[in-house]
Amino acid sequence: MNAGADIKASFNFDTKGQKLYYYRGEDLMEMTNTFRIDTVFADGRKFVWKGDKFCEYIPNDNGGIWINWKFRDSFVGKSGAMGLTTQGKVEVMYVPGLNSRYSYENIGKFSDLTDVWVTKNENTYFFMKDGADYHFRNIGELYKAFPDKSSDIKAFMKKNKLKGTNASEALKIIDFIYSL
């Protein structure tokens, strides 16, 4: 804590809602007054505030990298025939007796089970280079931050088959940028 207190607790960070939770006994509680938290150590990892974002801090020779872990659910369509995803209307026919899940007792208890959702990465990566702060959520933002080096970054990504869509790839790209 900012006041110097050291508190041990089971804790969780909701990457979709960007909220901190902890257990008090058997009750799951949402943390309030999170601005009073200085650092959270969890499983050998360090989490700190970077502005108003709760980030994992990864030290390196160049000053460190902060990752604001954030994911969101994205609707991609409906589950169609033979497991394919479609944008069209899908009707599900429940046949009582054919499958115990759809027995007469369970009619009306199921919502539409045809929606297909995927979890998308919306992490924000923060780092410093040559005394300037940089952050990006996608590769396009990184190209805009380094317009004179974008062709080098593209060549590095192509050579190493990186898309920058996950944290490990983003860290490799940031390490490459430090070498420029």
N, C-alpha and C positions, 0 to 999 in steps of 0.2 A: 504494500500500500504506500501511497505517497507520504503518509505520516510515519513510515518506518516499521509498521506492524507486519509480521510475517504470519499469514493465515494459510493453513493446510485444509484443502477441501477437494471433494470430487467435483469436477467442473466439466462443462461442455460448451462449445461454441457452435451456434446454429448458423451455418454458412448461408442459408437461404434468407433467414430473417435478420441476420447480423446481430444476434442477441447472445448474451452470456447467461449460462445457467449453472447452478450448483445444487448439491444435495445438502439439505439440513435434516439430518436423521434419514427418514425414508421419503421426505417430501422434496420434490423438484421445485426449485425456486428460481425466478428470473432475477439476475443482478440488476440493481438500480445504482445510481450514483457511480457509474463505471469510470467516470473521470478521476475518481480517487484511487483507481488501480494503477500502479506504476508498471509492474511486470508480472507476468504469469509464466511459471515454468511448468511444463507438462511433458512427461516422458522424454526428458532430455532436450526439449525444444523451448525456445524463448519467444514469448508473445508480448508486444508492447504497443503503445499507441503511436501512430504516425499521423499527426494532425487529428482528425476525427475518425480515423479508421483503425480498427483493431487488427494488427498485423503480426505475422510470424517474422521474427528477425533472424536473418541468416548472415553471420559474420563472414567476411572474406578479406583478402589483402587490400581491397580497394575501398573499404569503408562499410560495406554491408549492403544487403538487399532486404527489402521488406515486401512481404506478400500479404495482401488483403484477400483472404480466401473467400470467394463468393460463388455460389452456384444458383441456378434458377431452373425451374421446370419449364419446358417448352413443348407445347402441343404440336405434334407432327401429323396427326390424322387419325383415322379409324382403322381398326384391325379388320381387314377384308378376307376374302377367300384365300385359302392355302397359306395363311400367315403373312400375306402382303399388306402393306399399309396403303390406304386409299384416302382421297379427299372427298369421295362420294358418301352418300347416306348409306348407313349399314343397319340392317334389321337383324336382330338376334331372335331366333325362334327357340323358346324354351319348351322342351318336351318332357312333361312330368312323367316320372316312372322310368324314363330311359337312362337318366343319370340321377343319383341320389341328391346331388347338389341342387337339381331343379325339381325336386319332389313337390307334391302338392302342398306340403307344409311350408315350403320356402318360397312359394310364388309371391312376388311383390317385394321380397326382401333384398333383391339385388339391384344395384344401380346399373347404369349403362357400363358394361365391362369392355366396350369396344374402343374406348379412347386410348391412343398411344402417345405417351409422353417420353421425352428424353431429358436428361439433366445436362445443362450446358454450363461450361466454365466461363465465369465472368471475373476471374481474378484480376486484381490490379497489382502491378509490380512497380516498386519504387526503388530507385538507386541514385547514387551521385557519381558524376564524372566531371573531372576538372572543375570542381567547386560548384557545379550546377546540379539542381534537383531535376530528375526525370521520372516520369511515370507513364505507363501504358497498360491498356487492357487487351489490345490486339496488335497485330504486326503492322497494320496500316498506321496506327498512332506512333509506332516506333520509327517507321520510315519518315514521318513528318517531323519527328524530333531530331533526326539525323539525316537531313535531305542529301547532304554531300557524301554520306557513307551508305546510302540505301542500296546502291548496286553491290557494294561489298557484303552487306548483310544478306541480300538476296542470294548472292553466290555462295556464301557460307551455308545458308539454309539448304540450298539445293544440293550442295556437295555432301552435307551430312543428313539429308532427307528429313529435315525438320519442318514442322508446320507452325510451331509456336502455340499449339492449342492446349498444352498442359504445362504444369509448373517445371518439370524437369527439363523440357525443351526450352522454356523461357529462360531458365537459369543458364543454360549453355549459350544462348544467344547473348545474354547480358555479359557473360564472361568474354565472349568474342568482342563485344563492343568495348569492353575495358582494354582489350589488346590493340584497338585501333589508334 
